[in-house]
Amino acid sequence: MAKLIVDMTSDFPIDSNQLFENVQSASNNNNKSLKGLFLVGLTGGISIALSIICYPFISPALRKVCLPYVPATNLQIQNVLHVIKGRKGKLIDLGSGDGRIVMNTAKAGFESVGVELNFWLVLYSRLVAMKSKIQPSPTFIQTDLWKYHLGPFTNVVIFGVEEMMLDLEKKFAAELSEGTVIVACRFPLPNLEPYLVIGTGIDRVWAYRISKSNP
């Protein structure tokens, strides 16, 4: 039997069990609200974190000419190594991605440098190279390839996109020295004549040699 509490100032009796249930219901609703706010805050925090992490990957797509990250295949790497076999000097990979070309050419004895705009790919490349203990040790630089001067290099590798090849050709003509070898992967340079073409499809590479005597 429910107990009745009589309020001396009221003409209506109060059911204590009903009062307890109302308080408990209000407490449950408050807990649900707090859980909901927590989940909203957590989701928002995760979204912000993902945006910060992913921005370096998607930001190149906002540029006029995009150089996307597409890992080199093993056959592409072998084709590049075939072109530069027997050569020496400094080598640069423009848009080095995860560092595969740079590390494989370093193993072949080149003083290899990778230029990459994406911070996370540069960090990954450095960690892999450090773990592998490759000698001579490759170098990875986070910068815009268009702002990096190519003068010191006698070997250049580029995995470009069609829209950028003409501008790259102009940069090569202005900055590279006589006899420098360029290995273009996936897309050829539009005006230079290659002295060697290896492979088919996406694994094809075009080899060029800078000659200042050419018009």
Disulfide bonds with the S-S distance in Angstrom:
none
